[in-house]
Amino acid sequence: MKRIFLGTPQLAAEIFEYLLKNNISFDALITSPDKPVGRKQIITPPPTKIVALKYGIKVFQPKNKDELDNVIGCINPDYAFVVAYGIIIKKETLNKAKIGFFNLHFSLLPAYRGADPIRWAILNGEEETGITVFKIDEGIDTGLILLQEKIKINNNETAKELITKLTILGKDAMYKAVKIIESGDMILIEQKGVPSYAPKISLKDTFVDFYLPWINVYNKIRAFSYEPYARFIFKHKKGEIQIQILSAVGINNDYIDFSPGQICGFENKKGILVKCLKGSICILKIKPEGKKEMSAYEYFVNGMKLKVGDYLI
């Protein structure tokens, strides 16, 4: 069968290469155009393109939906896999693959339809998630399900760690999907349950609120464990500075003599304990605006000379 793969970022590249290494060939890769990266704005190919060139696979980089439609029409595939591609595919384009387009989504659909299911699952304190391979239709993540796999979310697991686990799960799922699709016995089922949504993250979503219980603050720090990181505005006598929180530990200990945002202790000269509405957060590693990564203790105690009872906000 004539197969194609649509995907752009590193996690898509890992799944793409896994399939290639396991003798699942593709007639073409479709990915985003090369983009300038870093301070020097060096034109850089997407990770999936690097994999495709390594294996001698044709690469197409359409700039929009119309160009994508033309490319698919020229290739005339039997079916396509889509993993974090970046362009919503038009109905007329979907109809140009004989069997269809199949997407790997990082949730148990219909839960967390949308752009950022992993972060929203952790933000909401979910204990379980998984992957879904489904046939794409005109809706956003509404298509018929080919297969699903479940996985537990550990209490202290960050979004970055969960992405790694789900990518491994996704590799196996996509390999299984090839076998099912090409067996001639493919069965697709309707999504069941009440849909929930995972809209695209914006910078305002990353700010923590110490006037919430510690578990809500901790879940936000876990969810934003890679760029953009969780953050808050530190107010001090010299002005305001944005502080990114790179790592922290939640503490279910209510320091009743302190108010939210107040420093209520220190941790082994590594972190600072900050009171939340209920419980506290031990902030360990931070990145102050315009500075390098460092321990919270180094910055706030050694640098800013803060002490127990001082406020961060």
Sequence and secondary structure as in RCSB ss.txt:
>XXXX:A:sequence
MKRIFLGTPQLAAEIFEYLLKNNISFDALITSPDKPVGRKQIITPPPTKIVALKYGIKVFQPKNKDELDNVIGCI
NPDYAFVVAYGIIIKKETLNKAKIGFFNLHFSLLPAYRGADPIRWAILNGEEETGITVFKIDEGIDTGLILLQEK
IKINNNETAKELITKLTILGKDAMYKAVKIIESGDMILIEQKGVPSYAPKISLKDTFVDFYLPWINVYNKIRAFS
YEPYARFIFKHKKGEIQIQILSAVGINNDYIDFSPGQICGFENKKGILVKCLKGSICILKIKPEGKKEMSAYEYF
VNGMKLKVGDYLI
>XXXX:A:secstr
  EEEEE SHHHHHHHHHHHHTT   SEEE    EEETTTTEEE  HHHHHHHHTT  EE  SSHHHHHHHHHHH
  SEEEEES  S   HHHHTTSSSEEEEEESS TTTTEES HHHHHHHTT SEEEEEEEE  SSSS S EEEEEE
EE  TT  HHHHHHHHHHHHHHHHHHHHHHHHHT    B   S   EE    GGGGB  TTS HHHHHHHHHHTS
SSS EEEEEEETTEEEEEEEEEEEEE    TTS TTBEEEEETTTEEEEE SSSEEEEEEEEETTS  EEHHIII
IIIT   TT B  
